[in-house]
Amino acid sequence: MRKNKIITRRNVIITGLTTIGGLILPGCAKKPPPTYGNILRMGDAFTYHAQRALLPGQSLVKEYTTNDISSFPAIGTTNPADTSKSSFSKPYENIVRAGFKDYCLAIEGRVSKPGSYTLTDLQKFPARKQITRHTCEEGWSAIAEWTGVPLASILNSAGTLPSARFVNFYSYDGWVDSIDLLDAFHPQTILAYGMNGRDLPIPHGGPLRLRVETQLGYKSMKYLEKITVTDEFVDIGDIGWSWHAGI
């Protein structure tokens, strides 16, 4: 049973906005997406519902040809193996030194078969290749080919429980984020271990990164360490970006 929430002016405003969105956009999900309560975020629920109502849930984003592949700067990357950075991770440094042979991605939470997957394990699943556009929140974009395993394959292998609602990602550089199950099971949402025909390089999140092609670039987390499936939204506070960044 969910805990009763304290009613605040903020909750009243957000609930009201979400209700209006539901009236304007029939067919929207009844439960609003999470919001951090900032005034500038009060439109998040409306945006979320609008996209879910106007776009079919599993619509594919545009895919390109190899001729369209462009240069792809690793903007904003903080290498977790860099000892001079505050994001330094000793476990990540160790797996880098071992050539990623000891890398394991943990899957836990609301799954029937929690465990971990090595790169070899992940590469045994049927791979998906897609050439897509990375749209950065800072205004630039680039096109690359990504190779990886559909996140849906891993979630099905781990046995996602019926009550699950969110998939949470934890990275070696300290980043935490999540997506809902609709995006998690989208056919183009993959765990990428390859880029442009080669192993995923460290500046782009090697050995494994998330690709959420239906959202802005910052949702495609690098340096994946752990995935946790939850019934409840894990609130990490206001990080300066919208939780849902659909494009």
N, C-alpha and C positions, 0 to 999 in steps of 0.2 A: 504494500500500500504506500502511495506517495505521501510525503509529509505535507501538511497544510502550509501554504506560503503566507507570509505576513502581507497584508494588503497595504500598499503604499501609493502615494500620488503618482509615482513613476509607473507602477504596475497598472494603475487605472488608465493612465494616458496610453501606454503601450497596448493594453488590451483593447481600448477603444479604437485605436488606429488599426489594429489587426481585424477587428470586427468590421470596420468600414471597408477594409480591403476585401474581406470575405463577401460582403454584400455586393460590391462592385464586380468582383470576379468570381462568378459561380463556379463550383467545382474545386475550389482551393482546399488544401488540407485544413482541417479544423484546428489543429494545434499549431500555434505560432512557433517560428524558429527561435532559438535563443538570442538574446540581445544583452548587451552589457549595461544598458540604462542611460548611456550618454545621450543628450538631446539630439546630437547629430546622428545617432543610431536609431532614432524612432522610426525612420523610414525603412529600416532593414526588413522588418516583418512584411511590409507592403511589397517591397521589391522581391522578396523571396516568394511570396504567394503569387505575385504577378507573373514571374517567370514560370513557376510550376503550372499556372493556369494557361498561359499563352503558348508554351512550348511543350510538346509531348515529352514525357519523362526520359525516354531513351533515344531521343533524336541524336544523330551523329553530327559532330562538328565536321567542317570541311577538311578533307585530307588532300595532300599535294603530291607532286611527282618529285623524283630525285633532282630534276632540273631546277626545282624551286628552293632547294636547300640553301640556306644563307649562312653567313658568319653569325656566330652565336656567342656574344660576350658573357662571361660568368660574372655578372653584376651582383654585388652584394654578398659574395661568397665569403664565409668565414671558415677556413679549413680547421676542423676540430683537432687535427694533428699538429697544429702550429702552437708551440709552447709559449709564444709571445702574446697570444690572444687570451682574453678572458673566457672564451668558449672552448679552451683546450680540454680534450678528453683523453685521459690515459688509455682507456679501453680501445678507443678509436685508433690512437697512435699504435697500439699493439697489433691491431688487425692490419693496419697499413704496412707495418714492418714485416708481417707474415704474408704479404701479398694477397690479403683478403681470404686466405685459406681457412682461417678460423672464424670467418664472419658467420653470424647466425641472426636471423630475424625472429624475434619472439612474437607469438600470437597468444593473447590471453583475454580474460574477461568473460563475457557472455557467449562462450563457445563450448561445445561439448567435448572437443579434443584440443585443449591448449597444448602448445609445444613450441618448437623452433624449427626454422628452415635455413639450411645452408644455401649458398649460391647454387651449388650443384642440385640441391633439392628443387629450388625454384626453376632452374633451367630444364628440369624434367617435365614440367607442365607444358602443355601446348603454348607456344610463344605467339605473341601478337606483335606485328610491326605496323607502325603508323607514322606518317609524315604529317606533322601538324604545326600550327602556328602557336608560339608562346607569346602571349600578350602580357607585357609587364604593366603593373600599376603606375610606373613612372613614365609611361608614354611610348616606349619602344617595343618592337616586336622582332621575332626571328623565327625561322622555320628549320626544323631538324627532324631526322628520323629516329624514332625511339623503338627499342626492342625490349620486350619484357613479358611478364605473366599478368593476365587480367587479375585485378584484385578480387573479383568475384570468384575466381578459381581457388584462391587461397582461403577466402571466407567459407566457401562451400566445403573445402577440405577440412577446415577446422571445425565445421559444424555450427554456424551461427544460430543461436537460439531464437525462437519466435519473438521474444520480448525485446530483442535488440533494436536500438534506434540510431546509434551513432558509432562511427569507427574513428578512434582517436589514434593519432600518430605522434611518436616521440622520436626526436633525432639526437644524434651524438653531439650536436652543437647547442643543445638546450632548447630547441624550438618544440612547441606543442601546438597541435591544431587538430581539427576534426571535420568530418563531412557526414552527411546523412546517408542512409542506406540507398536512396535513389541514386546518388552520385557514386556511392561505393560499388554498386552493381552495374553501373553504366559500362557498356562494352569497351569504351575507350579509356576507362580509368585503369591504369596499369601500374605495376611495380617495375620500373625500368632498370635493367642492368646493362643495356647497350645504347649507344648513341652514334648515329651515322656509320653503322657497320663495325664499330669497335666497342670494347668494354667501356662502360660509363666512366669518364675521367673524374678524378677527385674534384676539380673545380666545379663540376656540374652535379656533384652529389654522390660520387662513387663510394661504395660499390652498388648502392641501390637507392633510388629515389622514387617518389610518388609522381605520377602524371595524372592530373585532374583536368582533362582538356575542356571541360565545360565551364571552368572558372579561371579567373585571372592567375597569373603566374605564381604569385606568392603562396597559393594553395598547393602547389606541386612541391612538397617538402623534399629537401635533400637529406642525405646521410641518415637514412632510416635505421633506427635501432629497435623499436618495439611498436607493436600495434595492439591496442586494447579495445575490445568491443564492449559497449556499455548500453544500459537501458536509459540512463540519464545523461544529460549534457554536462560535460566536464568544463566548468567555468574557470578559465585561467585569467580572467580579468580583461581590462581594456588594453589591447596591444597596439591600438592605433589603426587597425584595419577592420573592415566589416567581416563578420564571420562568413557570410555567404557573398561570394564575388562572381556571380554568374555572368557569362558573356554569350 
